[in-house]
Amino acid sequence: MSVRRSVAQPLCIVNEAMLTSRGQRGVNSDELRRAAEVVARIAIRTPVVPAPLLSRASGGRPVWLKLENLQVTGSFKVRGAANRMAVLDEVQRARGVVTCSSGNHGRAVAYVAESFGIPATVCVPEWVDPTKLEAIRGHGATAVVSGATYDEAEARSLEIQAAQGLAFVHPFDDACVIAGQGTIGLELLEQVPDLATVVVPLSGGGLIAGVAAAVKAARPEVEVVGVSAANASVMYQSVQAGAPQVVPEEDTVANALAGGIGAENHHTFDLVRQLVDTHVVVSEEEIREGMRFAALEQHVVVEGGGAVGIAALLQHCLTDRPGPVAVVVSGGNVDGALLREVLAANPG
């Protein structure tokens, strides 16, 4: 893999990915179709809306926002959670599930568990967004607040899994979860038939792996752009290093993107390396600018992790190719106090 850095925009990093195998490691067209049937029973088909001002920032390319922030749990995570939990057997459903989350995945697992009548335990770090913690509990799940970091909360969830014999619903590194998230890609192929580029937030890689697998299976020429927060860029750093890395956690307004990818990553690291064509890294202030833009110009509430794609386009990172761009706006679960703070920085 060769990497070159854009001279015009230092934060736009082009990754000419090795795409020879497209080895989707268990995520194939049949699994995506089955996932679509499952997801349709739990989640909604989210709309795409035009973003004319982002088109200007993208050299006149048509830009569409895929509004997963309007999903039933406020984020895309419900898709993967539903697809994973749909395959549990009767014994597993009776015992229940456990997971670890920075918030959105936990809310999705709690929602799906409530719908399926399955007991759920969700471990979250101490810095979890209060809005997300309240929603987890509101769906009847047991919330365990444990650890100063995501990795510490994850360790606690694995202890509970072993002690109680529960099924673990992984936030990203699971073929069923990846296929569930891939249903976004299937929808985009229908909603934006002439799609040229899809821009996706990047954290553990479940979302972008699923979307890329779905889109490239049908349209291999479509460019897949992964956008990382500078303070939560472990997958990007791992791709650059050629192996999963452990990166100290930093505070970030994009807390949905925080956490590691696992030293024994089974799926997403390889898929990101194979299927993501371009990587962009955005700063904390750029993410806040993306949140403000979403609220003031698009009239939608978007959390930091969901705004990174908008932030990338506002920095004019994607102006060198023709054709429509779809930006996955992955979530809108943001604490009211934080949203007020972000908007107050630029009330105009």
C-alpha positions in Angstrom: 0.0 0.0 0.0 1.3 3.4 -0.9 0.3 6.6 0.8 0.6 10.1 -0.4 -0.2 13.3 1.4 -2.2 16.0 -0.4 -0.2 19.2 -0.6 -3.2 21.4 -0.7 -4.9 19.9 2.3 -2.5 18.3 4.9 -5.3 16.5 6.6 -6.5 14.7 3.4 -4.5 11.5 3.2 -5.0 9.3 0.2 -4.7 5.6 0.7 -4.4 3.7 -2.5 -5.7 0.6 -0.9 -4.8 -3.0 -2.0 -8.0 -4.1 -3.6 -6.9 -7.3 -5.3 -8.8 -9.8 -3.2 -11.9 -7.9 -1.9 -12.0 -10.7 0.6 -15.0 -9.7 2.6 -14.3 -12.3 5.3 -17.8 -13.6 5.8 -19.7 -10.5 4.6 -21.1 -11.5 1.1 -24.1 -10.5 -0.9 -26.3 -13.3 0.5 -25.6 -12.1 4.1 -26.3 -8.5 3.1 -29.6 -9.5 1.7 -30.5 -11.5 4.8 -29.4 -8.6 6.9 -31.7 -6.2 5.0 -34.7 -8.4 5.8 -33.8 -8.4 9.5 -33.1 -4.7 9.7 -36.3 -3.8 7.9 -38.2 -5.3 10.8 -36.4 -3.2 13.5 -35.0 -0.1 11.9 -36.2 2.5 9.4 -34.9 3.3 5.9 -33.3 6.6 6.6 -33.6 9.5 4.1 -31.0 11.2 2.0 -31.2 15.0 1.7 -29.2 17.4 -0.5 -26.6 19.7 1.0 -26.1 22.5 -1.4 -23.5 24.4 0.7 -21.4 21.3 1.0 -21.6 20.9 -2.7 -19.9 24.3 -3.0 -17.2 23.2 -0.7 -16.7 20.1 -2.8 -16.1 21.8 -6.1 -19.7 21.7 -7.2 -20.1 18.0 -6.7 -23.7 17.0 -5.7 -23.6 16.1 -2.0 -26.2 14.0 -0.2 -26.5 13.4 3.5 -27.6 9.9 4.7 -29.4 10.8 7.9 -28.8 7.9 10.3 -29.1 10.4 13.1 -32.9 10.0 12.4 -32.7 6.2 13.0 -35.0 4.7 15.7 -32.2 4.8 18.3 -30.6 7.9 17.0 -27.7 6.1 15.3 -26.9 3.4 12.7 -25.9 1.0 15.4 -29.4 -0.6 15.6 -28.8 -2.2 12.3 -25.8 -4.3 13.3 -27.3 -5.1 16.8 -30.5 -6.4 15.2 -28.7 -8.6 12.7 -26.5 -10.1 15.4 -29.2 -10.7 17.9 -31.6 -12.2 15.4 -29.3 -15.3 15.1 -29.2 -16.1 18.8 -30.7 -19.4 19.7 -33.4 -19.9 22.4 -30.9 -20.7 25.2 -28.8 -17.6 24.4 -32.0 -15.5 24.3 -33.1 -16.8 27.7 -29.7 -16.1 29.3 -29.3 -12.7 27.7 -26.6 -10.6 26.1 -23.8 -8.3 27.2 -21.9 -5.7 25.4 -19.5 -2.8 25.8 -20.2 0.6 24.3 -19.3 4.3 24.3 -23.1 4.8 24.1 -24.7 4.4 20.7 -24.1 0.6 20.4 -25.3 0.1 23.9 -28.5 2.0 23.2 -29.0 -0.1 20.1 -28.5 -3.4 21.9 -30.9 -2.3 24.7 -33.5 -1.3 22.1 -33.2 -4.5 20.1 -33.1 -6.6 23.3 -36.3 -4.9 24.5 -38.0 -5.6 21.2 -36.9 -9.3 21.2 -37.6 -9.8 24.9 -33.9 -10.6 25.7 -32.2 -9.5 29.0 -29.3 -7.1 28.2 -26.3 -5.8 30.2 -24.4 -2.8 28.7 -21.0 -1.8 30.1 -20.0 1.8 29.5 -17.0 3.9 30.5 -17.3 6.6 33.1 -17.2 9.4 30.5 -20.3 8.1 28.6 -22.6 10.8 27.3 -25.5 11.1 29.9 -28.1 11.2 27.1 -26.9 7.8 25.9 -26.7 6.3 29.4 -30.3 7.4 30.1 -31.5 5.9 26.9 -29.8 2.5 27.6 -31.5 2.4 31.0 -34.8 3.6 29.5 -35.0 0.5 27.3 -34.7 -1.8 30.3 -31.1 -2.8 30.0 -28.8 -3.1 33.0 -26.1 -0.4 32.6 -22.7 -1.0 34.2 -20.6 2.1 34.4 -17.0 0.8 34.8 -13.6 2.2 34.0 -12.0 5.5 33.0 -11.4 4.2 29.5 -13.3 2.3 26.9 -10.9 -0.6 27.2 -11.5 -0.9 30.9 -15.3 -1.0 30.3 -14.8 -3.7 27.6 -12.7 -5.8 30.1 -15.6 -5.6 32.5 -18.1 -6.7 29.9 -16.0 -9.8 29.1 -15.8 -10.6 32.8 -19.6 -10.5 33.0 -19.9 -12.6 29.8 -17.6 -15.4 31.3 -19.2 -15.3 34.7 -22.9 -15.4 33.5 -22.6 -17.3 30.2 -24.1 -14.5 28.2 -23.8 -13.9 24.4 -21.5 -11.0 23.6 -22.7 -8.5 21.0 -19.6 -7.0 19.6 -19.8 -3.3 18.7 -18.0 -3.7 15.4 -15.7 -6.8 14.9 -18.4 -9.3 14.0 -19.6 -10.5 10.6 -23.3 -10.2 11.5 -22.8 -6.7 12.9 -20.8 -5.7 9.8 -23.5 -7.1 7.5 -26.2 -5.2 9.4 -24.3 -1.9 9.0 -23.9 -2.8 5.3 -27.6 -2.3 4.7 -26.8 1.4 4.7 -24.7 0.8 1.6 -27.6 -1.2 -0.1 -29.9 1.7 0.5 -27.5 4.3 -0.8 -27.1 2.4 -4.1 -30.9 2.8 -4.6 -31.2 6.3 -3.2 -28.1 7.8 -5.1 -27.9 5.6 -8.3 -25.0 7.6 -9.8 -23.0 7.5 -6.5 -19.3 8.3 -7.0 -18.0 8.7 -3.5 -19.3 7.6 -0.1 -17.9 9.3 3.1 -18.2 7.3 6.3 -17.1 7.9 9.9 -14.3 5.6 11.0 -13.7 4.1 14.4 -13.7 0.4 15.0 -14.6 -0.1 11.4 -17.9 -2.0 11.5 -19.8 0.8 9.8 -17.3 1.5 7.0 -16.6 -2.2 6.4 -20.2 -3.0 5.9 -21.0 0.0 3.7 -17.9 -0.5 1.6 -18.6 -4.3 1.2 -22.1 -3.5 0.0 -21.2 -0.7 -2.3 -18.1 -2.1 -3.9 -19.8 -5.5 -4.5 -22.1 -3.7 -6.9 -20.0 -0.7 -7.9 -16.3 -1.3 -7.4 -15.4 2.0 -8.8 -17.1 4.0 -6.0 -14.6 5.7 -3.8 -14.9 4.9 -0.1 -13.6 7.7 2.2 -13.1 7.0 5.9 -13.0 10.0 8.3 -11.4 9.8 11.7 -11.3 12.2 14.6 -7.7 13.2 15.3 -8.3 12.3 19.0 -9.9 9.0 18.1 -7.9 7.7 15.2 -6.8 4.2 16.2 -8.0 2.5 13.1 -6.3 5.0 10.8 -3.1 4.7 12.8 -3.3 0.9 12.7 -3.7 1.0 8.9 -0.7 3.2 8.6 1.3 0.9 10.9 0.2 -2.3 9.1 -1.2 -3.9 12.3 -3.7 -3.1 15.1 -2.3 -0.5 17.4 -3.0 0.5 21.0 -3.4 4.2 21.2 -4.0 6.2 24.5 -7.5 7.6 24.7 -7.9 11.4 24.4 -10.9 13.6 25.1 -13.0 14.1 22.0 -16.3 15.7 21.1 -16.6 12.7 18.8 -16.9 10.2 21.7 -18.8 7.7 19.6 -15.6 7.1 17.8 -13.5 6.5 20.9 -12.0 3.1 21.9 -9.6 0.5 20.5 -10.0 -2.0 17.7 -8.6 -5.0 19.6 -5.2 -6.6 19.2 -6.9 -9.8 17.9 -9.1 -7.9 15.4 -10.8 -10.6 13.2 -12.6 -8.7 10.5 -12.6 -4.9 10.4 -8.9 -4.1 10.3 -8.4 -6.2 7.1 -11.6 -4.9 5.5 -10.7 -1.3 6.1 -7.2 -1.9 4.6 -8.8 -3.6 1.6 -11.8 -1.5 0.9 -11.2 2.1 2.1 -9.6 4.2 -0.7 -9.1 7.5 1.1 -8.5 8.5 4.8 -9.2 11.9 6.2 -8.4 13.1 9.7 -10.3 16.0 11.2 -9.6 18.1 14.3 -11.8 18.8 17.3 -12.7 22.3 16.1 -13.4 21.0 12.6 -15.8 18.5 14.1 -17.5 21.2 16.1 -17.8 23.2 12.9 -19.5 20.2 11.3 -22.0 20.0 14.2 -22.8 23.7 13.9 -23.2 23.4 10.1 -25.6 20.5 10.5 -27.7 22.4 13.0 -27.7 25.8 11.4 -27.7 25.0 7.7 -29.3 21.5 7.5 -31.5 21.9 10.6 -30.6 18.5 12.0 -29.0 17.6 15.3 -25.7 15.6 14.8 -23.3 14.4 17.4 -19.6 14.8 17.0 -19.0 11.3 15.7 -21.7 11.7 13.1 -20.4 15.1 12.0 -16.9 14.1 10.9 -17.9 13.5 7.3 -19.5 16.9 7.1 -16.3 18.3 8.7 -14.2 16.8 6.0 -16.2 18.3 3.2 -16.2 21.7 4.9 -12.3 21.5 4.8 -12.5 21.0 1.0 -11.0 17.6 1.2 -12.9 16.0 -1.7 -12.7 18.3 -4.7 -10.6 16.3 -7.1 -13.1 13.8 -8.4 -16.4 14.2 -10.3 -19.8 12.8 -9.4 -22.2 12.7 -6.4 -21.0 12.3 -2.8 -23.0 10.6 -0.1 -22.0 11.4 3.5 -23.2 9.0 6.2 -24.3 11.0 9.2 -24.0 8.2 11.6 -25.7 9.6 14.8 -27.5 12.4 16.6 -27.3 11.4 20.3 -25.6 14.4 21.8 -26.0 15.8 25.3 -28.0 19.1 25.3 -25.3 21.0 27.2 -22.6 20.0 24.8 -24.8 21.0 21.8 -25.5 24.4 23.4 -21.8 24.9 23.9 -20.9 24.0 20.3 -23.6 26.3 18.9 -22.7 29.2 21.3 -19.2 29.3 19.8 -20.8 30.5 16.5 -24.4 31.7 17.2 -24.7 33.5 13.9 
